[in-house]
Amino acid sequence: MSRKYEKLAAEIVKNVGGKENVNDVYHCQTRLRFKLADEGKADDRRLEETDGVAKVIRNAGVYQVVIGTHVADVFEEIEKLVDVRKDKEDAEAAGEKQNAFTKIIDFVAGVFQPVIPALSGAGMVKALLALLVVMKVISSSSQTYYLLNLFADGVFYFLPMILAFTCAQKLKCNPILAAGVAAMMLHPNWTALVAAKEAVNFFNVIPFTLANYGSSVIPIILIIFVQSFVEKRLKKWIPKAVELVFVPMLTFLIMGTLAFSVLGPIGAVLGNYLGQFFTFLSESAAWAPAVLVGSTLPVMVMFGLHNGVAPLGVMQMANLGYDSIFGPGCVCSNMAQATATTVVALRTKNKKTKQIAVSGAITAYMGITEPALYGVSLPKKYPLAAAMIGGGLGGLYAGLTHTHRFATGSSGLPAVLLYLGDDTTKFFVNIIIAILISIVSTAVITLLLSFKFEKEEESSDGGVSGKKEDTATDTQVFQFGSPVKGWVMPLSEAEDEAFASGALGQGVVIEPEEGVVRAPFDAKVAALFPTKHAIGLVSDSGAEVMIHIGIDTVQLEGRCFEAFTAQESHVKAGDVLIKFDLDAIKAAGYKTQTMVIVTNSFNYKKIEAESHKSTDGSGHLMTLMK
């Protein structure tokens, strides 16, 4: 089935530096993810010009090639061309330099992503069951209902065993032994002891806390985390000749004891606190998660943060039986993204863009938005802005109406069935209304913006031109100099995909020569991040400019930075805003590229910027024209 992708696979392998440069390759729903021996050998430009490749992303040591929903077929051909296990252990031993936040996101994604198909399948069975009851095809007292419910609930009840397996794979311990430990905690005999409510003492000495672990999440992750260290120690101490017998036996004895006496109860307490937090969100701030996810999901996807947020919905479901944190906002965002891409498909004159937009819109309506995001929204920018606004508006309605889903699954149009439950169609109706709000608002905003941006695209290459003259007599011009001394480059050369793509606005990148940021114009300080690595300014004429020092320097938590102003204060051109230690930032392993971004770029007809030159702060860096 995948043979038609042979040529594409060969072209991809060639342009990532050849098979000798591939340490490992795997795929998610839409992307090939390479771990390369030398990323410098990969040719981003040639890859992005290849038919069948939507986008190339470099992120946290993983070289990502965005393909689309047929990525598995392309991967099948890739496997034939490279040895995906070649030097894998050596590469992992060497390890990519990752900060703590990246490691946490990577761990959470590694544990939960493999479980998604099972949760999605079980969720859709639950949705079908609810639909059959609402339509009075079956009754909730029938054996058919009982069995269908069993089909769906099996995955959720035995979720600790499934998570034990994936967690062990991520932590590189034995997944079968991990599942065995989880099986102990779900055994009917233990459930009977908990139901009896009588004290349990192991060897009449070690008390086992009575707690049910069915459908739980936190306890098993904590247990397998400890098991990974126990296994390694046992393998180190026990002779190879008897390892096969004694390592599993001692693992079960040690982890069984720790699980019931210490780790399981701690995890259960943490899970209860998490449940209380979810309850608070549901009752006191139900609108917040849906608005946040609905409006910022595309940005989360760009940074991979959605992999850390989505499991919160799974945890909420395990605790409360429903998900209001991720699901409602996600489906609103996806429908907004699909609609924005549809409008582009109808409005654009570019045949290749139209082709990408049509296929991207179809997959986005089914819940997979990356082809639309990287193929259309990011390159054009205005559909992204429209989708974020529309997704936020739909999420706001979903949050205010306390809409939630009763099972996890895809976040496309079929996902509306997941909102049937509790013997009511209220949530089902509300999510449809929320989706319609997202679709209509996004369509209107995208259409209005398209009259401006699609017309500009027909007559020019768009973006930051830097050279064209505007002859309009009523043009309003605002110019400002560089806030930092150094070498100026086009924004596309930023080593952060979110900035380089222009998703946050047009601007430039400066490689600083000294660690001083000065006000480029008279302004109000609209935002000063607590970590002092970024500052937002607003000029008297309304220009909104963000100065972001370094890549991922938020992880320094304020170290290496000193602020000389405060939020809401007014500054004059030339005032020192922030000082930063260039050498210390570099020594900590971070890039010092400083981005100067016009965050309200959409308010301007044209933005011109200098590039490929040195700046001492004098002269004009950028010119904004209304």
C-alpha positions as CSV (number, residue, x, y, z in Angstrom):
1,M,0.0,0.0,0.0
2,S,2.9,2.4,0.7
3,R,4.9,1.7,-2.4
4,K,3.6,4.9,-4.0
5,Y,5.7,6.8,-1.4
6,E,9.0,5.2,-2.3
7,K,10.2,8.3,-4.2
8,L,9.1,10.6,-1.4
9,A,10.8,8.5,1.2
10,A,14.0,8.3,-0.7
11,E,14.0,12.1,-1.2
12,I,13.4,12.7,2.6
13,V,16.2,10.3,3.6
14,K,18.6,12.0,1.1
15,N,17.8,15.5,2.4
16,V,18.1,14.7,6.1
17,G,21.7,13.8,5.4
18,G,21.5,10.2,4.2
19,K,20.8,7.0,6.1
20,E,24.2,7.3,7.8
21,N,23.0,10.4,9.5
22,V,19.8,8.8,10.9
23,N,20.2,7.5,14.5
24,D,16.5,6.9,14.9
25,V,13.2,7.7,13.2
26,Y,9.6,7.2,14.3
27,H,6.3,8.9,13.6
28,C,3.2,10.4,15.3
29,Q,-0.1,11.1,13.7
30,T,1.2,13.5,11.0
31,R,5.0,13.8,11.4
32,L,8.2,11.8,10.8
33,R,10.5,12.4,13.8
34,F,14.2,11.9,13.2
35,K,17.0,11.8,15.6
36,L,20.0,12.8,13.5
37,A,23.7,12.4,14.2
38,D,24.3,15.8,12.8
39,E,21.3,18.2,12.2
40,G,23.6,20.4,10.2
41,K,23.6,17.9,7.4
42,A,19.8,18.2,6.9
43,D,18.6,20.5,4.1
44,D,15.4,22.2,5.4
45,R,14.9,24.2,2.2
46,R,15.0,21.2,-0.2
47,L,12.8,19.2,2.1
48,E,10.1,21.9,2.3
49,E,10.2,22.2,-1.6
50,T,9.6,18.5,-1.9
51,D,6.0,17.6,-2.9
52,G,4.5,15.7,0.0
53,V,6.3,17.6,2.7
54,A,4.3,20.3,4.4
55,K,6.9,21.7,6.9
56,V,10.2,21.0,8.6
57,I,10.6,21.7,12.3
58,R,13.7,21.5,14.6
59,N,12.7,21.1,18.2
60,A,14.5,19.8,21.3
61,G,16.9,17.6,19.4
62,V,14.1,16.0,17.2
63,Y,14.1,16.8,13.5
64,Q,10.4,16.8,12.4
65,V,9.1,16.4,8.9
66,V,5.4,17.2,8.7
67,I,3.7,14.8,6.2
68,G,0.0,14.5,6.9
69,T,-2.3,11.7,7.9
70,H,-0.7,9.2,5.5
71,V,2.6,9.5,7.5
72,A,2.5,5.8,8.5
73,D,2.7,4.8,4.8
74,V,5.6,7.1,4.2
75,F,7.3,5.7,7.4
76,E,6.9,2.2,6.0
77,E,9.1,3.1,3.1
78,I,11.5,5.1,5.3
79,E,12.1,2.0,7.4
80,K,13.3,0.1,4.3
81,L,15.9,2.7,3.6
82,V,17.4,3.2,7.1
83,D,18.3,1.0,10.0
84,V,16.1,2.6,12.7
85,R,17.9,0.8,15.4
86,K,21.3,1.8,14.2
87,D,23.3,3.2,17.1
88,K,20.1,3.9,18.9
89,E,21.4,3.0,22.3
90,D,24.6,5.0,21.7
91,A,22.6,8.0,20.6
92,E,20.4,7.7,23.7
93,A,23.4,7.3,25.9
94,A,24.9,10.5,24.5
95,G,21.5,12.1,25.0
96,E,20.3,15.5,23.7
97,K,20.6,18.4,26.0
98,Q,17.1,19.0,27.3
99,N,15.9,21.3,30.1
100,A,13.7,20.0,32.8
101,F,10.5,21.3,31.3
102,T,11.2,19.6,27.9
103,K,12.0,16.4,29.7
104,I,8.7,16.5,31.6
105,I,6.7,17.1,28.4
106,D,8.6,14.4,26.6
107,F,7.9,11.9,29.4
108,V,4.2,12.7,29.6
109,A,3.8,12.5,25.9
110,G,5.7,9.2,25.8
111,V,3.5,7.7,28.4
112,F,0.1,8.9,27.2
113,Q,0.4,9.1,23.4
114,P,0.5,5.3,22.8
115,V,-2.6,4.9,24.9
116,I,-4.7,7.4,22.8
117,P,-6.0,4.8,20.2
118,A,-7.3,2.6,23.0
119,L,-8.9,5.5,24.8
120,S,-10.3,6.9,21.6
121,G,-11.8,3.5,20.6
122,A,-13.4,3.0,24.1
123,G,-14.6,6.6,24.1
124,M,-16.4,6.1,20.8
125,V,-18.0,2.9,22.1
126,K,-19.3,4.9,25.1
127,A,-20.6,7.6,22.7
128,L,-22.4,4.9,20.6
129,L,-23.9,3.4,23.8
130,A,-25.2,6.8,24.9
131,L,-26.7,7.4,21.4
132,L,-28.5,4.1,21.4
133,V,-30.0,4.9,24.8
134,V,-31.1,8.4,23.8
135,M,-32.7,7.0,20.6
136,K,-34.3,4.3,22.7
137,V,-32.8,1.5,20.6
138,I,-31.7,-0.2,23.9
139,S,-32.6,0.4,27.5
140,S,-30.0,1.0,30.3
141,S,-31.3,-2.2,32.1
142,S,-30.7,-4.6,29.1
143,Q,-27.9,-7.1,28.8
144,T,-26.8,-5.4,25.6
145,Y,-26.3,-2.2,27.5
146,Y,-24.4,-4.0,30.2
147,L,-22.0,-5.7,27.7
148,L,-21.4,-2.6,25.5
149,N,-20.6,-0.7,28.7
150,L,-18.2,-3.5,29.6
151,F,-16.6,-3.1,26.1
152,A,-15.9,0.6,26.8
153,D,-15.1,0.5,30.5
154,G,-12.5,-2.2,30.3
155,V,-9.9,0.2,29.0
156,F,-10.6,2.8,31.6
157,Y,-10.7,0.3,34.5
158,F,-7.5,-1.4,33.5
159,L,-5.9,1.9,32.5
160,P,-3.2,1.5,35.3
161,M,-2.0,-1.7,33.5
162,I,-1.8,0.0,30.1
163,L,0.0,3.0,31.6
164,A,2.4,0.7,33.4
165,F,3.4,-0.8,30.1
166,T,3.9,2.5,28.3
167,C,5.6,4.1,31.3
168,A,8.0,1.2,31.6
169,Q,8.8,1.5,27.9
170,K,9.6,5.2,28.4
171,L,11.7,4.6,31.5
172,K,13.4,1.6,29.9
173,C,12.4,-1.1,32.4
174,N,10.6,-4.3,31.7
175,P,7.0,-3.4,30.6
176,I,5.7,-6.9,31.2
177,L,6.9,-6.8,34.8
178,A,5.4,-3.3,35.1
179,A,2.0,-4.6,33.9
180,G,2.3,-7.5,36.4
181,V,2.8,-5.0,39.3
182,A,-0.3,-3.1,38.1
183,A,-2.2,-6.4,37.9
184,M,-1.6,-7.0,41.6
185,M,-3.2,-3.7,42.4
186,L,-6.3,-4.5,40.3
187,H,-6.7,-8.1,41.5
188,P,-10.2,-9.0,42.7
189,N,-8.8,-10.3,46.0
190,W,-7.3,-6.8,46.8
191,T,-10.6,-5.2,45.8
192,A,-12.4,-7.6,48.2
193,L,-10.0,-6.6,51.0
194,V,-10.7,-2.9,50.4
195,A,-14.4,-3.6,50.3
196,A,-14.2,-5.4,53.7
197,K,-12.7,-2.3,55.3
198,E,-10.6,-4.4,57.6
199,A,-6.9,-3.5,58.4
200,V,-4.4,-5.3,56.2
201,N,-0.9,-6.0,57.6
202,F,1.8,-7.7,55.5
203,F,3.6,-10.3,57.8
204,N,1.7,-8.6,60.6
205,V,4.2,-5.8,60.4
206,I,3.8,-3.7,57.3
207,P,0.4,-2.0,57.0
208,F,-1.2,-1.8,53.5
209,T,-3.4,1.2,53.0
210,L,-6.9,0.3,51.7
211,A,-7.4,2.1,48.4
212,N,-9.0,1.2,45.0
213,Y,-6.6,1.7,42.1
214,G,-9.0,0.9,39.2
215,S,-8.9,3.7,36.6
216,S,-6.2,5.6,38.5
217,V,-3.3,7.4,36.9
218,I,-0.9,8.9,39.3
219,P,-0.2,5.9,41.6
220,I,1.0,3.6,38.8
221,I,3.2,6.3,37.2
222,L,4.9,6.8,40.6
223,I,5.3,3.1,41.1
224,I,6.9,2.4,37.7
225,F,9.2,5.3,38.2
226,V,10.6,3.7,41.3
227,Q,10.5,0.3,39.7
228,S,12.8,1.5,36.9
229,F,15.5,2.1,39.5
230,V,14.9,-1.1,41.4
231,E,15.2,-3.2,38.2
232,K,18.5,-1.5,37.3
233,R,19.9,-2.2,40.7
234,L,18.8,-5.8,40.7
235,K,20.3,-6.4,37.3
236,K,23.6,-4.9,38.5
237,W,23.8,-7.0,41.6
238,I,22.4,-10.4,40.4
239,P,24.6,-12.6,38.3
240,K,23.5,-13.0,34.7
241,A,23.2,-16.8,35.1
242,V,20.2,-16.5,37.4
243,E,19.0,-13.0,36.4
244,L,16.0,-14.4,34.5
245,V,14.6,-16.0,37.7
246,F,15.5,-13.7,40.5
247,V,15.1,-10.3,38.9
248,P,11.4,-10.8,38.2
249,M,10.8,-12.5,41.5
250,L,12.5,-9.8,43.6
251,T,10.9,-7.1,41.5
252,F,7.4,-8.4,42.3
253,L,8.2,-8.8,46.0
254,I,9.8,-5.4,46.4
255,M,7.4,-3.4,44.2
256,G,4.3,-5.2,45.5
257,T,5.3,-4.3,49.0
258,L,6.1,-0.7,48.1
259,A,3.1,-0.3,45.9
260,F,0.5,-1.3,48.6
261,S,2.3,0.3,51.6
262,V,3.9,3.5,50.4
263,L,3.8,4.4,46.7
264,G,0.2,3.6,45.9
265,P,-1.2,5.5,48.9
266,I,1.0,8.5,48.2
267,G,-0.2,8.4,44.5
268,A,-3.8,8.0,45.7
269,V,-3.5,11.1,47.9
270,L,-1.9,13.1,45.1
271,G,-4.7,11.9,42.8
272,N,-7.3,13.1,45.4
273,Y,-5.7,16.5,45.5
274,L,-5.7,16.6,41.7
275,G,-9.4,15.6,41.7
276,Q,-10.1,18.5,44.1
277,F,-8.3,20.9,41.8
278,F,-10.3,19.6,38.8
279,T,-13.5,20.0,40.8
280,F,-12.5,23.6,41.7
281,L,-11.9,24.3,38.0
282,S,-15.3,22.8,37.0
283,E,-17.2,24.7,39.6
284,S,-15.4,28.0,39.9
285,A,-13.5,28.7,36.7
286,A,-15.1,26.4,34.1
287,W,-14.6,28.9,31.3
288,A,-10.8,29.3,31.8
289,P,-9.4,25.9,30.4
290,A,-11.8,25.9,27.4
291,V,-10.9,29.5,26.4
292,L,-7.2,28.9,27.0
293,V,-7.1,25.7,24.9
294,G,-9.5,27.0,22.3
295,S,-7.5,30.1,21.6
296,T,-3.9,28.9,22.0
297,L,-3.9,25.2,20.9
298,P,-2.2,26.0,17.6
299,V,0.7,27.6,19.5
300,M,0.7,24.6,21.9
301,V,1.0,22.3,18.9
302,M,3.9,24.3,17.5
303,F,5.9,23.9,20.8
304,G,4.6,20.4,21.6
305,L,3.0,21.7,24.7
306,H,-0.3,20.0,23.9
307,N,1.3,16.7,24.7
308,G,1.6,17.8,28.3
309,V,-1.9,19.4,28.5
310,A,-4.0,16.7,26.9
311,P,-3.2,14.1,29.6
312,L,-4.8,16.4,32.2
313,G,-8.1,15.6,30.5
314,V,-7.4,11.9,30.9
315,M,-6.6,12.4,34.6
316,Q,-9.7,14.5,35.1
317,M,-11.8,11.7,33.5
318,A,-10.2,9.1,35.7
319,N,-11.1,11.2,38.8
320,L,-14.4,12.8,37.9
321,G,-15.7,10.7,35.0
322,Y,-15.6,13.6,32.5
323,D,-13.2,16.0,30.8
324,S,-13.8,19.7,30.7
325,I,-10.1,20.8,30.6
326,F,-8.9,19.7,27.2
327,G,-11.7,18.3,25.1
328,P,-14.2,21.2,24.6
329,G,-11.5,23.8,23.8
330,C,-9.6,21.3,21.6
331,V,-12.6,20.5,19.4
332,C,-13.5,24.3,19.1
333,S,-9.9,25.1,18.1
334,N,-9.7,22.3,15.5
335,M,-13.0,23.3,13.9
336,A,-11.8,26.9,13.8
337,Q,-8.5,25.8,12.2
338,A,-10.4,23.7,9.6
339,T,-12.8,26.5,8.8
340,A,-10.0,29.1,8.3
341,T,-8.2,26.6,6.0
342,T,-11.5,26.1,4.0
343,V,-11.8,29.9,3.5
344,V,-8.2,30.0,2.2
345,A,-9.0,27.2,-0.2
346,L,-11.9,29.2,-1.6
347,R,-10.1,32.5,-1.8
348,T,-6.5,31.7,-2.9
349,K,-5.5,31.8,-6.5
350,N,-2.4,29.7,-5.9
351,K,-3.1,26.1,-7.1
352,K,-0.6,24.4,-4.8
353,T,-1.9,26.4,-1.8
354,K,-5.5,25.5,-2.8
355,Q,-4.6,21.8,-3.0
356,I,-2.9,21.9,0.4
357,A,-5.8,23.8,1.9
358,V,-8.5,21.5,0.6
359,S,-6.8,18.3,2.0
360,G,-5.7,20.1,5.2
361,A,-9.3,21.3,5.9
362,I,-10.7,17.8,5.4
363,T,-8.3,16.2,7.9
364,A,-8.7,19.2,10.3
365,Y,-12.5,18.6,10.4
366,M,-11.7,15.0,11.3
367,G,-9.5,16.3,14.2
368,I,-5.9,16.3,12.8
369,T,-4.9,19.9,12.2
370,E,-1.1,19.8,11.6
371,P,-1.3,19.7,7.8
372,A,-3.6,22.8,7.9
373,L,-1.5,24.5,10.5
374,Y,1.9,24.0,8.9
375,G,0.8,24.0,5.3
376,V,-1.6,27.0,5.4
377,S,-2.1,28.9,8.6
378,L,1.5,29.5,9.6
379,P,2.8,30.5,6.1
380,K,-0.2,32.9,5.6
381,K,-0.5,34.0,9.3
382,Y,-4.0,35.6,9.0
383,P,-5.8,32.2,9.0
384,L,-4.0,31.4,12.3
385,A,-5.1,34.7,13.9
386,A,-8.7,34.1,12.8
387,A,-8.7,30.5,14.0
388,M,-7.3,31.5,17.5
389,I,-10.0,34.1,17.9
390,G,-12.8,31.8,16.7
391,G,-11.5,28.9,18.8
392,G,-11.4,31.1,21.8
393,L,-15.0,32.3,21.3
394,G,-16.3,28.8,20.9
395,G,-14.3,27.7,24.0
396,L,-15.7,30.6,26.0
397,Y,-19.3,29.4,25.3
398,A,-18.3,25.8,26.1
399,G,-16.7,26.8,29.4
400,L,-19.6,29.1,30.5
401,T,-22.1,26.3,29.9
402,H,-19.9,23.8,31.8
403,T,-19.8,21.6,28.7
404,H,-17.7,18.4,29.1
405,R,-17.2,15.1,27.4
406,F,-17.7,11.7,28.9
407,A,-15.0,9.9,27.1
408,T,-11.7,10.7,25.3
409,G,-11.4,10.4,21.6
410,S,-10.6,12.4,18.5
411,S,-11.4,16.1,18.5
412,G,-13.0,16.2,15.1
413,L,-16.7,16.4,14.1
414,P,-17.3,12.8,15.2
415,A,-16.2,13.8,18.7
416,V,-19.6,15.5,19.3
417,L,-20.9,12.0,20.2
418,L,-18.5,11.9,23.2
419,Y,-20.7,14.6,24.8
420,L,-23.7,12.3,25.2
421,G,-24.0,11.1,28.8
422,D,-25.6,11.4,32.2
423,D,-28.9,10.6,30.5
424,T,-29.0,14.1,28.9
425,T,-28.3,15.7,25.6
426,K,-27.5,19.1,27.2
427,F,-23.8,18.8,26.7
428,F,-24.2,17.4,23.2
429,V,-26.3,20.4,22.2
430,N,-23.9,22.9,23.9
431,I,-20.8,21.5,22.1
432,I,-22.6,21.8,18.8
433,I,-23.4,25.4,19.6
434,A,-19.8,26.1,20.6
435,I,-18.5,24.5,17.4
436,L,-20.9,26.6,15.3
437,I,-19.7,29.8,17.1
438,S,-16.1,28.8,16.3
439,I,-16.9,28.0,12.7
440,V,-19.0,31.1,12.0
441,S,-16.8,33.6,13.7
442,T,-13.6,32.1,12.2
443,A,-15.2,32.1,8.7
444,V,-16.2,35.7,8.9
445,I,-12.8,36.9,10.3
446,T,-10.8,34.8,7.8
447,L,-13.0,36.0,4.9
448,L,-12.6,39.7,5.9
449,L,-8.8,39.3,6.3
450,S,-8.5,37.5,3.0
451,F,-9.7,40.5,1.1
452,K,-6.5,42.3,2.3
453,F,-3.9,39.5,2.5
454,E,-4.9,37.4,-0.6
455,K,-4.9,40.6,-2.7
456,E,-1.5,41.5,-1.4
457,E,-0.2,38.0,-2.2
458,E,-1.3,38.4,-5.8
459,S,0.8,41.5,-6.3
460,S,3.8,40.8,-4.2
461,D,5.7,38.1,-2.2
462,G,4.3,39.6,1.0
463,G,6.0,39.6,4.4
464,V,8.8,42.0,5.5
465,S,9.8,43.5,2.2
466,G,12.5,46.0,3.3
467,K,12.7,47.7,-0.1
468,K,9.4,48.7,-1.7
469,E,8.2,52.3,-1.7
470,D,4.6,53.2,-0.6
471,T,3.3,56.1,-2.7
472,A,0.0,56.5,-0.9
473,T,-0.3,60.1,0.3
474,D,-2.3,59.2,3.4
475,T,0.2,56.6,4.7
476,Q,1.0,56.8,8.4
477,V,4.6,55.9,9.1
478,F,6.2,54.9,12.3
479,Q,10.0,54.2,12.5
480,F,12.2,53.0,15.3
481,G,15.8,52.0,15.9
482,S,17.3,48.8,17.3
483,P,17.0,48.1,21.0
484,V,20.1,46.0,21.0
485,K,23.6,46.4,19.5
486,G,24.6,43.6,17.2
487,W,24.1,41.8,13.8
488,V,20.6,42.1,12.3
489,M,19.1,39.1,10.5
490,P,15.7,38.3,8.9
491,L,13.2,36.8,11.3
492,S,13.1,33.6,9.3
493,E,16.6,32.9,10.6
494,A,15.4,32.8,14.2
495,E,16.3,29.4,15.8
496,D,12.8,29.2,17.3
497,E,10.0,28.0,15.0
498,A,7.3,30.1,16.6
499,F,9.2,33.3,15.8
500,A,10.8,32.2,12.5
501,S,7.3,31.3,11.1
502,G,6.1,34.8,11.8
503,A,3.2,33.4,13.8
504,L,3.8,35.9,16.6
505,G,4.2,38.8,14.2
506,Q,6.8,40.3,11.8
507,G,10.2,41.5,12.9
508,V,13.9,40.8,13.0
509,V,16.5,38.7,14.8
510,I,19.6,40.4,16.4
511,E,22.7,38.5,17.5
512,P,23.6,40.8,20.4
513,E,27.1,42.1,20.9
514,E,26.4,43.5,24.4
515,G,23.9,42.6,27.1
516,V,21.9,45.8,27.1
517,V,18.3,46.4,25.9
518,R,17.3,50.1,25.4
519,A,13.9,51.5,24.6
520,P,13.8,52.0,20.8
521,F,11.1,54.7,21.2
522,D,9.0,56.5,23.8
523,A,6.6,53.9,25.1
524,K,4.5,52.4,27.9
525,V,5.8,49.1,29.3
526,A,2.8,46.9,28.6
527,A,4.4,43.6,29.8
528,L,7.5,42.7,31.7
529,F,7.9,38.9,32.2
530,P,8.7,37.9,35.8
531,T,11.8,36.0,34.3
532,K,12.9,39.4,32.8
533,H,13.8,37.7,29.5
534,A,11.1,39.5,27.5
535,I,9.4,42.9,27.5
536,G,6.4,44.3,25.7
537,L,6.2,48.0,24.7
538,V,3.4,50.1,23.2
539,S,4.2,53.3,21.4
540,D,2.0,56.5,21.5
541,S,0.9,55.6,18.0
542,G,-0.2,52.1,19.0
543,A,2.7,50.0,17.7
544,E,3.1,46.9,19.9
545,V,6.7,45.6,20.0
546,M,8.0,42.6,22.0
547,I,11.7,42.2,22.6
548,H,12.5,38.6,23.5
549,I,16.1,37.9,24.7
550,G,17.4,34.4,23.8
551,I,15.8,31.0,23.0
552,D,14.1,29.1,25.8
553,T,15.7,31.5,28.3
554,V,12.5,31.5,30.3
555,Q,14.0,28.3,31.8
556,L,16.7,30.5,33.5
557,E,13.9,31.8,35.8
558,G,15.4,35.3,35.9
559,R,19.0,34.4,36.4
560,C,21.4,36.4,34.1
561,F,18.8,39.2,33.7
562,E,18.3,42.5,35.5
563,A,15.3,44.8,34.8
564,F,15.6,48.6,35.1
565,T,11.9,49.4,34.6
566,A,8.6,48.1,35.7
567,Q,5.3,47.1,34.0
568,E,2.9,50.0,33.3
569,S,5.8,52.5,33.6
570,H,6.6,55.0,30.8
571,V,10.1,55.1,29.2
572,K,11.9,57.4,26.8
573,A,13.8,56.3,23.8
574,G,17.3,55.3,24.8
575,D,16.4,54.3,28.4
576,V,18.0,51.1,29.7
577,L,15.2,48.5,30.1
578,I,17.1,45.2,30.8
579,K,20.7,44.2,31.2
580,F,21.6,40.5,30.6
581,D,24.8,38.5,31.0
582,L,25.7,37.2,27.5
583,D,28.5,34.9,28.6
584,A,26.4,33.4,31.5
585,I,23.5,32.7,29.1
586,K,25.8,31.0,26.6
587,A,27.5,29.0,29.4
588,A,24.1,27.7,30.5
589,G,23.6,26.3,27.0
590,Y,21.1,28.8,25.6
591,K,21.1,30.8,22.4
592,T,21.2,34.6,22.8
593,Q,19.4,35.5,19.6
594,T,17.1,38.5,20.4
595,M,13.8,38.8,18.6
596,V,12.2,42.2,18.0
597,I,8.6,41.5,17.0
598,V,5.7,43.8,16.0
599,T,3.0,41.7,17.7
600,N,0.2,43.7,16.1
601,S,1.6,43.4,12.6
602,F,-1.9,42.8,11.2
603,N,-2.6,46.5,11.9
604,Y,-0.1,47.6,9.2
605,K,-0.3,47.6,5.4
606,K,3.5,47.1,5.1
607,I,6.4,46.5,7.5
608,E,9.9,47.1,6.3
609,A,13.0,45.9,8.2
610,E,16.7,46.1,7.9
611,S,18.7,42.9,7.8
612,H,22.2,41.4,7.2
613,K,23.9,44.5,8.7
614,S,25.4,45.6,12.0
615,T,23.5,48.0,14.2
616,D,24.7,50.2,17.1
617,G,21.2,51.4,17.9
618,S,21.2,54.5,15.7
619,G,19.3,54.8,12.5
620,H,16.1,52.9,11.6
621,L,15.6,49.2,12.3
622,M,12.0,48.9,11.2
623,T,9.4,51.1,9.4
624,L,5.7,50.4,10.0
625,M,3.1,51.8,7.5
626,K,-0.6,52.0,8.0
